[in-house]
Amino acid sequence: MPEGDDFAVRNVPHVLIDAFRDPAQYRYPSRPQDRNPRRDDYHAHAEQLLAQLAAALDQAPDPDRRIPIAGQQPGTIVEVETLAPEGARAKAAKIPTGLDFPAQDIVVLRSGRNADRTESAVLFVPDNARAYLRERISRYGAEDIGNRTRPDVDRFETIEAIRAAVIQVLFAGPVDYDDASPAWWELWVRQPVERAESLAAAARNEGLDVHVDRLIFPDTVVLFVHAAVAQLLDLAQRAPGAISEIRRASGTIEPFLDQGTLALGQAEVLADLAARVTPPGDGAPTVCVLDTGIAGAHPLVAPALAGAWAFDERWGSDDHEPHGGHGTAMAGLVLYGDLEGPASDQRLLELSHAVESMKFLPPRGFDATEPTRYGFVTQGAVALAEVARPNIVRSFCIATSSPDFPPSRPSSWSGAIDQLCAGAMPGERQDQQPAADHPKRLVLIAAGNVLGGQREEVEAHKSLEDPAQSWNAITIGGFTAKEATPADPPGLAPLVPANHRSPFSRGSQDLPSDLTPIKPEVLFEAGNMLVDATGFCGNHPAVSLLALASDVEREPLMPFNATSAAAGVAGNFIGRLQAEFPDMWPETYRALMVDSASWPQPIRSQLVGRGAHWKSISKGKRQHILRDVGYGVPDLERAFRSARNDVTLIAQAEIKPFAAGPNGQQPVFNEMHFYDLPWPAALLQELENETVTLKVTLSYFIEPNLSGRAATRPDTYRSFGLRFEMKKRTETAAAFRRRLTQQRDRDEPAAIEGSHWLLGPNAFQAGSLHCDLWRGAAVDLASHDEIAVYPAGGWWKSHTGQQRMNDKGRYALILSISAPGQAVDLHARIAALVDAKHAEVEAAQVNATGQ
């Protein structure tokens, strides 16, 4: 039976076509044997190799500890070494090029030159190919071959020794094997990509952090894993044959910023990158960056720039920010993400989405925009972009913030953004058109930045900057995987370890939890700071992202960091998500981003306890942590696809939350939705006490109502609210519906089985995105097979003079059920139930119409 990691591959519902491939093997021409033989007695040499091979294979580690890897045969690695060259002037004795037997998956993983001019190689031998290898060596050493050519001389003649390989032979460069501190490492994994992703899943199951970035080469996929040396040794020991080499990750973009001291300067890097770019198609989804303008002629911008404008045309559309610009860097991150990866490999840069630039900050020489006009200018900039290019799938990215207003209450700027997300800008609402039909927009906003300074000041938690408190926008905080230490100047060290919240990032820990949303919702790479011996902290290229700069001729690349960088990388995520699912709603894109997120291991350890339990801390403390780090770092592959043991369910629906009361009385709650879920109950029961998780994300956009009460009364700020609740484990479906359909005249938290949920319903008194995680035994989740979405109060209901009590909203609901590490096909069972439901509905329609 396949192991759990095979079920974790995210290939559902995609169809793989590898079985249709017809490979043909190219055979290297045989070398004539009219040269001096290197062996006096081939039979004796073969017997020596066979004895050494047997001894090496006998020393293989315990096969029961092996980790099953998709596409990887179980086997053993051995080390081979060549015969020493004859004489000081002889050439080095090379590992034979034909030592591999690809059809049997006997492959050389890596090789190296020794000081005595011999060469060593690490050879992977599958368990089921041992006999084949022994047979080939025996045929090579046959005593009586008559007039026949001796086989495999080119393969074995120069091999002097075969010995058991210690796993350390996979490490390249100097390594302190006693170093217990975790660091970033490159794992060079043999193609195909499925093998690498399976190994990545296995590493995560072992508690290691695996970066979402990949470097893709013809034979190798490079994974970035954060671990101590001992952890890597154990992982590699248990996955023989999958990893060809392990290297310490450089973790720095400095080589790509060089202006000439290295052989590869910025011009060469830029030309190499530009040659690999494939522009997006006409009408591709777009991310519009509201910033300082753009260097439209930049070779990496021009192929995907769909439009460049300014709120005031007198400003021009160029990037006016000094020292390399700002809008250009944002646009580059939206298109490519952190360029450190693409600059390091040779993957094709096939762009799925375009970028637009709308300058909404005035250049020098023009009056600065007053903070009170930020909302107006933002809405006007959005409207101008939509008029210039109508009917485009588009999101917006804003990395500008202001400390002028406290984030504990909505501001005019955050309220204006909430309006434009909901399609409620002035002039947009039409009589007789439900709010659900208004044009919705997804906006990404940077959380705001912490500047450098003394360590104690930098490490103190800082609150969001306006307008990051916007309910409808998704607020982007920062984490960092960067921890390189530059050689010059000496004495600098990373301020935070890898996989922690970036020191640049702000949060909402100091804001009232019952009045403000959990912000930021997600984290993206924002870079790290370096600290010196005096405790002073600051940015540095070694721990920054690589981005585009506006000075195309002299310095087209530059370091970039903080939550501006994180927002740009988030724009890349959303642009690709829009291209993958162009017909989904903005509310759904937001939900998918949050649903796909997970916490890096150091953060996760603050929340997840042993086994199926959360840490034994209060729900208030858990929410306090989330108000610093959100729901984690989004994973694009997870947002794109499910796995067989990790399935995402999506619903999109309109809802009429309120209605006019009878006989002219006050409006009442109206509509709620129940979902009788296609639940794999039997499979969950079979898993018994194995740990499973359920993540529920509810996303909708509210129409804001700015008032003096909004800071203390969320229900007066929102047009309507929504909540979700699962059926209890011991509750019947009838009892569940009866409990929730009782007349509701107050906005109160529903009863919920609290011990399994991370946060519980009291965490969701504000905001328009609500996400909670259930963690427990599979058998306990089996009966949670229904969910309800129901309304909470808002000004549509309470402000009768507005005559909006009969209006409609809409929402996206996403549930992800996961049985990590389990060989269980939840997806197949769920899909079968969905197919059966579709057949049932079609049959009912036929019966009703008679056709």
Secondary structure, 3 states (H helix, E strand, C coil): CCCHHHHCCCCECCCCCHHHCCCCCCCCCCCCCCCCCCCCCHHHHHHHHHHHHHHHHHCCCCHHHCCCCCCCCCEEEEEEEECCCCCCCCCCCCCCCCCCEHHHCEEEEEEEECCCCCEEEEEEEEHHHHHHHHHHHHHHCCCCCCCCCCCCHHHHCCEEEEEECCHHHHECCCCCCCCCCCEEEEEEEECCHHHHHHHHHHHHHCCCEECCCCEECCCEEEEEEEECHHHHHHHHHCCCCCEEEEEECCCCCHHHHCCCCCCCCHHHHHHHHHHCEECCCCCCCEEEEEECCCCCCCCCCHHHEEEEEECCHHHCCCCCCCCCCCHHHHHHHHHHCCCHHHHHCCCCEECCCEEEEEECCCCCCCCCCCHHHHHHHHHHHHHHHHHHCCCCCEEEEECCCECCCCCCCCCHHHHHHHHHHHCCCCCCCCCCCCHHHCCCCEEEEECCECCCEEHHHHHCCCECCECCCCCCCEEEEEEECCCCCCCCCCCCEECCCCCEECCCECECCCCCCCCCCCCCCEEEECCCCEECCCCEEECCHHHCEEEEEEECCCEEEEEECHHHHHHHHHHHHHHHHHHHCCCCCHHHHHHHHHHCCECCHHHHCCCECCCCCECCCCHHHHHHHHHHHCCCECCHHHHHCEECCEEEEEEEEEECCEECCHHHCCCEECCCEEEECCCCHHHHHHHCCCEEEEEEEEECCCCCCCCCCCCCCHHHHCCCEEEEEECCCCCCHHHHHHHHCCCCCCCCCCCCCCCCECCCHHHCCCCCEEEEEEEEEHHHHCCCCEEEEEEECCHHHHCHHHCCCCCCEEEEEEEEEECCCCCCCHHHHHHHHHHHHHHHHHHHHHHHHCC
